[in-house]
């Protein structure tokens, strides 16, 4: 039986593409889906005449409320749905998969012949993976449409020396005949990846700038080509498949609403930044900065830091990282965050706040914007997933009524408040998503540095190999594995026959 409130909402559904959220009686999101026409798709769940499987019947029986976000096109709905499923992990998105593996987009950007493909099994092979997506067929249709705007190769044909038919159809870069340089092709792939990450407006601006530059240089053929790409990009909303973050109505984001209400924020945090530290016993110390724009990960804005000195002290490392982030130079380059989330408890948060207050103490240039000392800072402690708030310096106003509404409670110390919320609340899932992403990014950078150091130490054991020789080998062959797999002639051309013989004997 549909409640009067839900029935009223179903009548308000728009006839536009978007993402919808089904919630149970407790307000928990239990299913996230995408739709070409929100009004049609969502109302289908409640039509008595439709035949459904057992799992869908179970879902419909639990739906007490629904909400939605409108986007520009079905393709953008596809990519946004994946982000929201990763964030909320709704249980029915798992149950309704029929045990099928999720789909990923694979782009081996760093290859000498980059290709774009889909897969259900991502590997640790150096390629860039995007996803997961619930529907492989929808991803393939989306890529087929995007290929007309951002031409790419799908596979390298051994012995192929002439441009394929796909090049003449405008779907392939034509690397075989040098119709497009590798540098130009990678620039095109960067725009494709940016679109997948939700930066449609940024890409349109870039293409408009390129078109004007080509016209100014009287390269009218190139300007016309870019104009056609722009038109195709702007017409994607007319394609039948399955918004840019800048077009989203973020007031529909459940987690952001809860965050604003709980912390008493004046506005929605459009740019949230998450920080984490990674090292091994104080060596190869790195820090990550991940950015979520309007609640969605914005990977182009991610930054990584290598600390100036290796310290087995996370408080010191967090202090240094935030001091550098909030320097006048970086605030000018990256802007001010709306909210900062620190991965850690009281100590890490206290060090970050101290760095903020010292870096932002004076407004040197009479900047009319509020001082960065007013940026809200909170932490997320790992063990109990507690939200850590400094009573005087976090720049938030904890709303206890909202906390109790979310079935949470708090504990206090002299300077800090620890807020405990159920782990299935939308707010906690958002903070966990930001925290986990900052942890992943920090660990991946730490692993790269550690591997480089270990590789360098192996080469240091070879007699007669100085720093210049080691750098040359690693630069030319990429890694110790690349050196080991290289043929003898290539090594001799790089470092000479004498040193190549020593290396071969050592290996």
C-alpha positions as CSV (number, residue, x, y, z in Angstrom):
1,X,0.0,0.0,0.0
2,X,1.5,3.3,-1.1
3,X,1.5,6.1,1.6
4,X,-0.2,9.4,0.7
5,X,3.2,11.2,1.0
6,X,4.8,8.8,-1.5
7,X,1.8,9.0,-3.8
8,X,2.1,12.7,-3.9
9,X,5.8,12.5,-4.7
10,X,5.2,10.2,-7.6
11,X,3.0,12.8,-9.2
12,X,5.9,15.4,-8.9
13,X,8.4,13.2,-10.7
14,X,10.0,15.1,-13.7
15,X,10.1,13.9,-17.3
16,X,13.9,14.1,-17.4
17,X,16.9,11.7,-17.0
18,X,18.4,11.2,-13.6
19,X,19.1,9.0,-10.7
20,X,16.5,7.9,-8.1
21,X,16.9,6.7,-4.5
22,X,14.4,4.3,-2.9
23,X,14.4,4.4,0.9
24,X,12.9,2.2,3.6
25,X,10.8,3.3,6.6
26,X,13.9,4.2,8.6
27,X,15.1,6.5,5.8
28,X,18.0,4.3,4.7
29,X,18.7,4.2,0.9
30,X,18.0,0.6,-0.2
31,X,18.3,1.0,-3.9
32,X,19.8,3.5,-6.4
33,X,18.8,3.4,-10.1
34,X,19.1,5.5,-13.2
35,X,16.4,6.5,-15.6
36,X,16.0,8.0,-19.1
37,X,12.7,9.5,-17.9
38,X,12.4,9.6,-14.1
39,X,8.6,9.9,-14.1
40,X,8.1,6.7,-16.2
41,X,10.8,4.6,-14.6
42,X,10.0,5.2,-10.9
43,X,6.3,4.9,-11.3
44,X,6.7,1.5,-12.9
45,X,7.7,0.0,-9.6
46,X,4.2,0.6,-8.2
47,X,2.1,-0.5,-11.2
48,X,0.1,-3.6,-10.1
49,X,-0.2,-4.8,-13.7
50,X,3.6,-5.3,-14.1
51,X,5.1,-8.8,-13.6
52,X,8.2,-8.7,-11.4
53,X,10.6,-11.3,-10.0
54,X,10.8,-12.2,-6.3
55,X,13.7,-9.9,-5.5
56,X,12.0,-6.8,-7.0
57,X,8.8,-7.6,-5.2
58,X,10.8,-7.7,-2.0
59,X,12.3,-4.3,-2.8
60,X,9.0,-2.7,-3.6
61,X,7.5,-4.0,-0.3
62,X,10.2,-2.1,1.6
63,X,10.0,1.2,-0.3
64,X,8.6,3.9,2.0
65,X,9.9,7.0,0.3
66,X,11.8,7.9,-2.9
67,X,13.9,10.8,-4.1
68,X,15.8,11.8,-7.2
69,X,18.5,13.9,-8.8
70,X,18.0,15.4,-12.3
71,X,20.9,15.4,-14.7
72,X,21.5,16.6,-18.3
73,X,21.7,13.3,-20.1
74,X,21.3,9.5,-19.8
75,X,25.1,9.0,-20.1
76,X,25.6,11.3,-17.1
77,X,22.9,9.4,-15.2
78,X,24.9,6.2,-15.9
79,X,28.1,7.6,-14.4
80,X,26.4,9.3,-11.4
81,X,24.5,6.1,-10.5
82,X,27.9,4.3,-10.2
83,X,29.2,7.0,-7.9
84,X,26.1,6.8,-5.7
85,X,26.1,3.0,-5.5
86,X,29.8,3.1,-4.4
87,X,28.9,5.6,-1.7
88,X,25.8,4.2,-0.2
89,X,26.3,0.4,-1.0
90,X,22.4,-0.2,-1.0
91,X,21.6,-3.8,-0.2
92,X,19.2,-4.2,-3.1
93,X,21.7,-3.1,-5.7
94,X,23.7,-6.2,-4.6
95,X,20.7,-8.5,-4.4
96,X,19.3,-7.6,-7.9
97,X,22.6,-8.2,-9.7
98,X,21.9,-11.9,-10.3
99,X,25.6,-12.7,-9.3
100,X,26.9,-10.9,-12.4
101,X,30.3,-9.2,-12.0
102,X,30.2,-5.4,-12.3
103,X,31.5,-3.7,-15.4
104,X,34.5,-1.4,-15.7
105,X,35.9,0.9,-18.4
106,X,39.6,0.2,-19.0
107,X,41.9,2.8,-20.5
108,X,45.6,1.9,-20.8
109,X,46.6,5.6,-21.1
110,X,50.4,5.1,-20.6
111,X,50.7,2.5,-23.3
112,X,52.5,3.3,-26.6
113,X,49.2,2.4,-28.3
114,X,46.4,3.3,-25.8
115,X,43.1,1.5,-26.1
116,X,39.7,1.8,-24.5
117,X,37.7,-1.3,-23.6
118,X,35.3,-2.7,-21.1
119,X,35.9,-5.6,-18.7
120,X,34.4,-7.3,-15.7
121,X,37.8,-8.1,-14.1
122,X,40.0,-5.2,-13.4
123,X,43.7,-6.1,-13.1
124,X,46.7,-4.5,-11.5
125,X,48.3,-3.8,-14.9
126,X,48.9,-0.1,-14.8
127,X,45.8,0.8,-16.8
128,X,43.2,3.3,-15.6
129,X,39.8,1.7,-14.6
130,X,36.5,3.5,-14.2
131,X,33.5,2.0,-12.4
132,X,32.1,-0.3,-11.3
133,X,28.9,0.0,-13.4
134,X,25.9,-2.3,-12.9
135,X,25.1,-2.6,-16.6
136,X,27.8,-3.6,-19.1
137,X,25.5,-3.1,-22.1
138,X,24.7,0.5,-21.0
139,X,28.4,1.2,-20.6
140,X,29.1,0.0,-24.2
141,X,26.3,2.1,-25.6
142,X,27.7,5.2,-23.8
143,X,31.2,4.5,-25.0
144,X,29.9,4.1,-28.6
145,X,28.3,7.5,-28.4
146,X,31.4,9.1,-26.8
147,X,33.7,7.6,-29.4
148,X,32.2,9.9,-32.0
149,X,33.4,12.9,-30.0
150,X,36.6,11.4,-28.5
151,X,37.9,9.0,-31.1
152,X,39.8,6.0,-29.6
153,X,41.3,2.6,-30.5
154,X,39.8,-0.5,-29.1
155,X,42.6,-2.9,-29.8
156,X,46.0,-3.0,-31.5
157,X,46.1,-5.3,-34.6
158,X,49.5,-7.0,-34.9
159,X,51.3,-6.0,-38.2
160,X,48.7,-3.3,-39.0
161,X,50.4,-0.4,-40.9
162,X,47.5,1.4,-42.5
163,X,44.8,3.4,-40.8
164,X,41.7,1.2,-40.2
165,X,38.2,1.9,-41.5
166,X,37.3,3.3,-38.1
167,X,39.7,6.1,-38.7
168,X,38.0,7.1,-41.9
169,X,34.7,7.0,-40.0
170,X,36.1,9.4,-37.4
171,X,36.2,6.8,-34.6
172,X,39.9,6.0,-34.4
173,X,43.0,8.3,-34.0
174,X,44.9,6.6,-36.9
175,X,48.2,6.0,-35.0
176,X,49.3,3.4,-37.5
177,X,49.9,6.0,-40.2
178,X,50.7,8.9,-37.9
179,X,47.4,10.7,-38.7
180,X,47.4,11.6,-35.0
181,X,50.4,11.9,-32.7
182,X,50.6,9.9,-29.5
183,X,50.6,13.2,-27.6
184,X,47.5,14.5,-29.3
185,X,45.7,11.1,-28.8
186,X,46.5,11.1,-25.1
187,X,45.1,14.7,-24.8
188,X,41.9,13.4,-26.4
189,X,41.8,10.5,-23.9
190,X,42.2,12.9,-21.0
191,X,39.1,14.7,-22.2
192,X,37.2,11.4,-22.5
193,X,38.3,10.4,-18.9
194,X,37.2,13.9,-17.6
195,X,33.8,13.4,-19.2
196,X,33.5,10.0,-17.5
197,X,34.3,11.7,-14.2
198,X,31.6,14.3,-14.7
199,X,33.5,17.3,-16.0
200,X,31.3,18.1,-19.1
201,X,31.3,21.8,-18.6
202,X,35.1,22.0,-18.2
203,X,35.6,20.0,-21.4
204,X,33.2,22.3,-23.3
205,X,35.2,25.3,-22.1
206,X,38.4,23.7,-23.3
207,X,37.0,22.9,-26.7
208,X,35.7,26.4,-27.1
209,X,39.1,27.8,-26.3
210,X,40.8,25.4,-28.8
211,X,38.2,26.4,-31.5
212,X,38.9,30.1,-31.0
213,X,42.6,29.6,-31.1
214,X,42.4,27.6,-34.3
215,X,40.2,30.2,-35.9
216,X,42.6,33.0,-34.8
217,X,45.5,31.1,-36.5
218,X,43.2,30.8,-39.6
219,X,43.2,27.0,-39.3
220,X,39.6,26.9,-40.2
221,X,39.4,23.2,-41.0
222,X,40.6,22.4,-37.4
223,X,38.2,25.0,-36.0
224,X,35.3,23.4,-37.9
225,X,36.3,19.9,-36.6
226,X,36.3,21.2,-33.0
227,X,32.9,22.9,-33.6
228,X,31.4,19.6,-34.8
229,X,32.7,17.9,-31.6
230,X,31.2,20.6,-29.5
231,X,27.8,20.2,-31.2
232,X,27.9,16.5,-30.7
233,X,28.8,16.9,-27.1
234,X,26.0,19.3,-26.5
235,X,23.6,17.0,-28.2
236,X,24.3,14.0,-26.0
237,X,21.2,14.7,-24.0
238,X,19.1,13.8,-27.1
239,X,20.7,10.3,-27.3
240,X,18.7,7.4,-26.1
241,X,20.9,5.5,-23.6
242,X,21.7,5.8,-20.4
243,X,24.9,15.9,-15.1
244,X,27.6,17.3,-14.8
245,X,28.2,18.0,-11.1
246,X,27.8,21.7,-11.8
247,X,24.2,21.2,-12.9
248,X,23.1,18.9,-10.1
249,X,20.5,20.0,-7.5
250,X,22.7,19.1,-4.6
251,X,19.8,19.9,-2.2
252,X,18.5,16.5,-3.2
253,X,21.7,14.7,-1.8
254,X,20.6,13.0,1.4
255,X,24.0,12.8,2.9
256,X,24.8,16.4,2.3
257,X,21.5,17.5,3.8
258,X,22.3,15.4,6.9
259,X,25.8,16.8,7.1
260,X,24.6,20.5,6.8
261,X,21.9,19.9,9.5
262,X,24.1,18.0,11.9
263,X,27.1,20.4,11.8
264,X,25.0,23.6,11.5
265,X,26.8,24.6,8.3
266,X,25.6,27.8,6.6
267,X,25.8,26.4,3.0
268,X,26.3,23.0,1.3
269,X,30.0,22.1,1.2
270,X,30.6,22.2,-2.5
271,X,34.3,21.3,-2.1
272,X,35.1,18.7,0.6
273,X,38.7,17.6,1.0
274,X,39.9,14.4,2.7
275,X,43.4,13.8,4.1
276,X,45.3,10.7,5.1
277,X,48.9,9.8,5.9
278,X,50.7,6.6,4.7
279,X,54.2,5.3,5.5
280,X,56.0,2.2,6.8
281,X,57.8,2.8,10.1
282,X,58.4,6.4,9.2
283,X,59.9,5.8,5.7
284,X,58.5,7.0,2.4
285,X,56.0,9.2,4.3
286,X,53.3,10.6,2.0
287,X,49.9,12.3,2.3
288,X,46.8,12.4,0.1
289,X,44.3,15.1,-0.6
290,X,41.1,13.9,-2.3
291,X,38.3,16.2,-3.4
292,X,34.6,15.6,-3.5
293,X,32.7,18.3,-5.5
294,X,29.0,18.5,-4.6
295,X,29.4,15.1,-2.9
296,X,30.9,13.3,-5.9
297,X,34.6,12.4,-6.2
298,X,36.5,14.8,-8.4
299,X,39.7,12.9,-9.3
300,X,41.2,15.7,-11.4
301,X,41.5,17.7,-8.2
302,X,43.3,15.0,-6.2
303,X,46.8,16.0,-4.9
304,X,49.6,14.0,-3.2
305,X,52.3,15.3,-0.9
306,X,55.7,13.8,0.0
307,X,56.8,15.1,3.4
308,X,60.0,17.0,3.6
309,X,61.4,14.7,6.3
310,X,60.5,11.2,7.1
311,X,58.8,11.1,10.6
312,X,57.1,8.2,12.3
313,X,54.7,10.7,13.8
314,X,51.3,11.1,12.1
315,X,50.6,14.3,14.0
316,X,53.7,16.0,12.7
317,X,53.0,14.7,9.1
318,X,49.4,15.9,9.2
319,X,50.5,19.3,10.4
320,X,53.1,19.6,7.6
321,X,50.6,18.5,5.0
322,X,47.8,21.0,6.0
323,X,50.4,23.8,6.4
324,X,51.5,23.3,2.8
325,X,47.9,22.9,1.5
326,X,46.7,26.1,3.1
327,X,49.7,28.2,2.0
328,X,48.8,31.3,0.1
329,X,50.2,29.9,-3.1
330,X,48.0,26.7,-3.0
331,X,44.9,28.5,-1.8
332,X,45.2,30.7,-4.9
333,X,45.8,27.7,-7.2
334,X,43.2,25.3,-5.8
335,X,40.8,27.5,-3.9
336,X,39.5,27.1,-0.4
337,X,37.8,23.9,0.8
338,X,34.3,24.1,2.1
339,X,34.9,21.3,4.6
340,X,38.0,19.3,5.6
341,X,37.8,15.7,6.8
342,X,40.9,14.2,8.5
343,X,41.4,10.5,8.6
344,X,42.1,10.0,12.3
345,X,41.1,10.9,15.9
346,X,41.8,13.8,18.2
347,X,45.5,14.0,17.7
348,X,45.4,14.2,13.9
349,X,42.5,16.7,14.0
350,X,44.3,18.9,16.5
351,X,47.5,18.9,14.4
352,X,45.5,19.8,11.3
353,X,43.6,22.6,13.0
354,X,46.8,24.0,14.4
355,X,48.3,24.1,10.9
356,X,45.2,25.8,9.5
357,X,45.2,28.5,12.2
358,X,48.9,29.2,11.8
359,X,48.8,29.2,8.0
360,X,45.7,31.4,7.8
361,X,46.3,33.7,10.8
362,X,46.6,37.0,8.8
363,X,44.7,38.0,5.7
364,X,47.7,39.6,4.0
365,X,46.2,41.2,1.0
366,X,42.9,42.4,2.4
367,X,41.0,39.6,0.7
368,X,37.3,40.2,1.0
369,X,36.6,36.5,1.4
370,X,36.4,35.1,4.9
371,X,39.7,33.9,6.4
372,X,40.6,30.3,5.8
373,X,40.6,30.0,9.6
374,X,36.9,29.7,9.3
375,X,37.0,26.5,7.3
376,X,35.2,23.7,9.2
377,X,37.6,20.8,10.2
378,X,36.3,17.4,11.4
379,X,37.8,14.0,11.8
380,X,36.6,10.4,11.4
381,X,38.1,7.9,13.8
382,X,38.6,4.5,12.3
383,X,37.7,2.1,15.1
384,X,34.1,3.2,15.9
385,X,33.7,5.5,12.9
386,X,33.2,8.4,15.3
387,X,32.9,12.0,14.0
388,X,35.5,14.0,15.9
389,X,34.8,17.7,16.5
390,X,36.9,20.2,18.4
391,X,34.6,22.2,20.7
392,X,36.1,25.6,19.9
393,X,38.0,25.3,16.7
394,X,36.1,23.0,14.3
395,X,33.9,25.9,13.2
396,X,30.7,23.8,13.4
397,X,27.6,24.0,15.5
398,X,26.6,20.5,16.5
399,X,22.8,20.1,16.3
400,X,21.9,17.6,19.0
401,X,18.3,17.4,17.8
402,X,19.4,16.2,14.4
403,X,21.9,13.8,16.1
404,X,19.1,12.2,18.1
405,X,16.9,12.1,15.0
406,X,19.7,10.1,13.3
407,X,19.7,7.8,16.4
408,X,23.1,8.9,17.5
409,X,24.8,10.0,20.7
410,X,27.9,11.9,21.8
411,X,30.7,11.7,24.4
412,X,32.7,14.7,25.5
413,X,36.2,15.4,26.8
414,X,37.9,18.7,27.7
415,X,38.3,19.9,24.1
416,X,36.6,17.4,21.8
417,X,33.2,15.9,21.1
418,X,32.9,12.4,19.6
419,X,29.6,11.8,17.7
420,X,28.5,8.2,17.3
421,X,25.9,7.6,14.5
422,X,24.6,4.3,13.1
423,X,26.9,3.1,10.3
424,X,24.0,2.8,7.9
425,X,23.2,6.5,7.9
426,X,23.7,8.4,4.7
427,X,26.0,10.8,6.4
428,X,28.4,8.2,7.7
429,X,28.5,6.5,4.4
430,X,29.5,9.7,2.7
431,X,32.3,10.4,5.2
432,X,33.5,6.8,5.0
433,X,33.6,7.1,1.2
434,X,35.8,10.2,1.4
435,X,38.0,8.7,4.1
436,X,38.4,5.4,2.2
437,X,39.3,7.2,-1.0
438,X,41.9,9.3,0.8
439,X,43.4,6.2,2.3
440,X,43.4,4.4,-1.0
441,X,45.1,7.3,-2.8
442,X,47.8,7.7,0.0
443,X,48.6,4.0,0.1
444,X,48.9,3.8,-3.7
445,X,51.4,6.7,-3.7
446,X,53.4,5.2,-0.8
447,X,53.6,1.9,-2.7
448,X,55.0,3.6,-5.8
449,X,57.7,5.4,-3.7
450,X,58.6,2.3,-1.8
451,X,58.9,0.2,-5.0
452,X,61.2,2.9,-6.5
453,X,63.4,2.9,-3.5
454,X,63.6,-0.9,-3.4
455,X,64.4,-1.0,-7.1
456,X,67.1,1.7,-6.7
457,X,68.7,-0.3,-3.8
458,X,68.9,-3.4,-6.0
459,X,70.9,-1.4,-8.6
460,X,73.1,0.1,-5.9
461,X,74.5,-3.4,-5.2
462,X,76.0,-3.6,-8.7
463,X,79.7,-2.6,-8.6
464,X,80.5,0.3,-10.8
465,X,76.9,1.6,-11.2
466,X,76.7,5.2,-9.9
467,X,73.6,7.4,-9.5
468,X,73.8,8.6,-13.1
469,X,73.7,5.0,-14.5
470,X,70.9,4.0,-12.2
471,X,68.8,7.0,-13.1
472,X,69.4,6.4,-16.8
473,X,68.4,2.7,-16.6
474,X,65.2,3.4,-14.7
475,X,64.3,6.3,-16.9
476,X,64.8,4.3,-20.1
477,X,63.2,1.0,-19.0
478,X,60.8,2.2,-16.4
479,X,61.5,-0.3,-13.6
480,X,63.9,-3.1,-12.5
481,X,61.5,-5.5,-14.2
482,X,61.8,-3.6,-17.4
483,X,65.6,-3.7,-17.1
484,X,65.6,-7.4,-16.5
485,X,63.3,-8.0,-19.5
486,X,65.2,-5.7,-21.9
487,X,67.4,-7.2,-24.6
488,X,71.1,-7.0,-24.4
489,X,71.4,-4.7,-27.5
490,X,69.1,-2.1,-26.0
491,X,71.0,-2.1,-22.7
492,X,74.4,-1.7,-24.5
493,X,73.0,1.2,-26.4
494,X,71.9,2.8,-23.2
495,X,74.9,2.3,-20.9
496,X,77.7,0.8,-23.1
497,X,78.9,-2.7,-23.7
498,X,81.1,-2.9,-20.6
499,X,78.5,-2.0,-18.1
500,X,75.9,-4.0,-19.9
501,X,78.1,-7.1,-19.5
502,X,78.4,-6.4,-15.8
503,X,74.6,-6.0,-15.5
504,X,73.9,-9.2,-17.4
505,X,76.3,-11.1,-15.2
506,X,74.6,-9.7,-12.1
507,X,71.1,-10.4,-13.3
